[in-house]
Amino acid sequence: MNLRILSLFVRDYENTGDPRVRERCASAAGIVGIASNIFLSIIKVIIGIVTKSIAITADAVNNLTDAGSSIITLIGFRLASKPADAKHPYGHRRIEYITGLIVSMVITILGVQFFLNSVESLFSEPETTYTPVTFAILAVSIVIKLWQNRFYVAVGRHIDSATLIATASDSRNDVLTTSAVLVGAIISKLTKLNLDGWLGCAVALFIIYSGVSLIIETSNPLLGLAPSSEFIKSIGDRIMSYEGILGYHDLVVHNYGPGRCFASVHAEVPAERDILESHDIIDNIEFDFLRETGIHLVIHLDPVVTGNPEVSRLHEEVDLIIKEISSEIHCELTMHDFRVVKRQTHTNLLFDITVPLDSKLSDSALRELIEAKIKRLSPSYNAVITCDRSYVSTTE
């Protein structure tokens, strides 16, 4: 239903891979939000003045803020759609996150102002007058906000926009706050108890909580949010589906806004295979990723010796040690880039360990633990270990 409404504004709304279509979808959602919020704000301001209700007036200003947020969102989407340039080679898509942060801060500041006004009203105790028209308008407002929430969610998911999803959350919060005002007005009408100031405080606190939550939510992508485990698995499964790839590691993902994803990874290939063949496979993977997923993937080729029985045996033994230690310290470690260098008096085992960021052991302590267990295999084994920190999430 909501996407059908969107189709009235954007003819080719289904082609969300086109940045221009995505911008038009976001603009349509913003225009709908501006129109509906200004309408609600005007009606509530009139009712708030007539009834002398600080709670209804605060709710009206909240709707006006939503309209302003929609305007900021529209501007943000327009700026975010600008193509890459010399100063911003990764594009301008992160402006969408900045827009969401600005909206969240405005919501929080106004929530604080509403709270101060409501506290002041507790001491002045203005006399409020509610009529059936007041109740009807508040009820209609709730219905409109419910629809607005579903509309934002539908469009936000359709174009994969965190900003519109955040705006949808704000509309949902408006449903709760307006419902509280309506219930309080009914109670005041039936019992003659003046709950307006207290309801104003409750609405304001809810707005503040919503604003702070949205600030955290919209700041995460700007700080560098770890990609989800499902996203990482999809990349890994796709890489491993190519013939000639033995494994992968050191996957790093950079998000420069919706539709602007860059990633790098090390892919293991048989050392015995012709280097030109392996390089051709890597080129194909990078090309396919960009064409099919839009991800700009850069792959470093790592040759792995597979035809040496002794190297394979040592790799398996060390891998078992790593798994044993992972179980002991309750932290998933992974090994890669395993090499064996034989000397006259000793054998060097060189490898890297990927350590999750939540590991409580220091790199030096972890090395000592692994080296001690490898020495049990043979005193002539020297472990040369490099600890890498993981840049992807292993949990949700």
Secondary structure, 3 states (H helix, E strand, C coil): CHHHHHHHHCCCCCCCCCHHHHHHHHHHHHHHHHHHHHHHHHHHHHHHHHHCCHHHHHHHHHHHHHHHHHHHHHHHHHHHCCCCCCCCCCCCCCHHHHHHHHHHHHHHHHHHHHHHHHHHHHHHCCCCCCCHHHHHHHHHHHHHHHHHHHHHHHHHHHHCCHHHHHHHHHHHHHHHHHHHHHHHHHHHHHHCCCCHHHHHHHHHHHHHHHHHHHHHHHHHHHHCCCCCHHHHHHHHHHHHCCCCCCEEEEEEEEECCCCCEEEEEEEEEECCCCHHHHHHHHHHHHHHHHHHHCEEEEEEEEEECCCCHHHHHHHHHHHHHHHHHHHHHCCCCEEEEEEEEECCCCEEEEEEEEECCCCCCCHHHHHHHHHHHHHHHCCCEEEEEEEEECCCCCCC
